[in-house]
């Protein structure tokens, strides 16, 4: 696996974590309600998949939820799969 160093941006207005790639933006969209944050979708441009970008976006979301004492609820399939793996 190729290691990709990149900066993750958090847009609180649009409720997205984003990363610029050579092929466009990658992002994780979420919604909040009370003390809950839900991951809605993760997108990485096709040519950039398999480089760990989606994981970096999810890690940023997890860190944000911990810093802000939010309950993280994975709704999108990617987050569900990754978080289930971490718990087992």
C-alpha positions as CSV (number, residue, x, y, z in Angstrom):
1,X,0.0,0.0,0.0
2,X,1.2,3.5,-0.9
3,X,1.4,5.9,2.0
4,X,-0.3,9.2,1.2
5,X,0.4,12.3,3.3
6,X,-2.4,14.8,3.1
7,X,-4.2,17.4,5.1
8,X,-7.8,16.8,6.2
9,X,-10.0,19.8,6.3
10,X,-13.2,20.1,8.5
11,X,-16.0,22.2,7.1
12,X,-18.4,22.6,10.0
13,X,-21.0,24.5,7.9
14,X,-21.2,21.9,5.1
15,X,-20.6,19.1,7.7
16,X,-17.8,17.4,5.8
17,X,-14.3,16.3,6.3
18,X,-12.4,16.8,3.0
19,X,-9.1,16.1,1.4
20,X,-7.7,17.4,-1.9
21,X,-6.3,14.6,-4.2
22,X,-4.8,14.7,-7.6
23,X,-8.2,13.7,-9.0
24,X,-10.4,16.0,-7.0
25,X,-11.9,16.1,-3.5
26,X,-12.4,13.2,-1.3
27,X,-14.9,13.6,1.5
28,X,-16.9,12.2,4.4
29,X,-20.3,13.8,5.0
30,X,-22.0,13.7,8.4
31,X,-25.0,15.0,10.3
32,X,-25.3,15.9,13.9
33,X,-28.2,15.8,16.3
34,X,-27.8,16.6,20.0
35,X,-24.7,14.7,21.1
36,X,-24.7,12.3,18.1
37,X,-22.7,12.4,14.9
38,X,-23.7,10.1,12.0
39,X,-21.5,9.3,9.1
40,X,-23.6,9.6,5.9
41,X,-21.3,8.9,3.1
42,X,-17.6,8.6,2.1
43,X,-16.3,9.4,-1.4
44,X,-12.8,9.0,-2.9
45,X,-12.2,9.6,-6.6
46,X,-11.8,6.2,-8.3
47,X,-8.1,6.8,-9.2
48,X,-7.3,7.5,-5.6
49,X,-9.0,4.5,-4.0
50,X,-6.9,2.0,-2.1
51,X,-4.5,4.6,-0.7
52,X,-6.1,4.9,2.7
53,X,-7.7,8.2,2.1
54,X,-11.2,7.1,3.3
55,X,-9.6,5.8,6.5
56,X,-7.9,9.1,7.1
57,X,-11.3,10.9,6.7
58,X,-13.0,8.5,9.0
59,X,-10.1,8.8,11.6
60,X,-10.6,12.6,11.5
61,X,-14.3,12.1,12.2
62,X,-13.6,9.7,15.0
63,X,-11.1,12.1,16.6
64,X,-13.7,15.0,16.3
65,X,-16.4,12.9,17.9
66,X,-14.0,12.1,20.8
67,X,-12.8,15.7,21.3
68,X,-16.5,16.8,21.4
69,X,-17.9,13.9,23.4
70,X,-20.2,12.9,20.6
71,X,-21.6,9.5,20.1
72,X,-20.5,8.2,16.6
73,X,-23.1,6.3,14.7
74,X,-21.9,4.8,11.4
75,X,-24.7,5.0,8.8
76,X,-22.7,4.6,5.5
77,X,-21.4,1.1,4.7
78,X,-17.8,2.1,4.7
79,X,-17.9,3.5,8.3
80,X,-20.0,0.6,9.5
81,X,-17.5,-2.0,8.1
82,X,-14.4,-0.2,9.5
83,X,-15.9,0.4,13.0
84,X,-17.2,-3.2,13.3
85,X,-13.6,-4.4,12.5
86,X,-12.2,-2.2,15.2
87,X,-14.7,-3.5,17.8
88,X,-14.0,-7.2,17.1
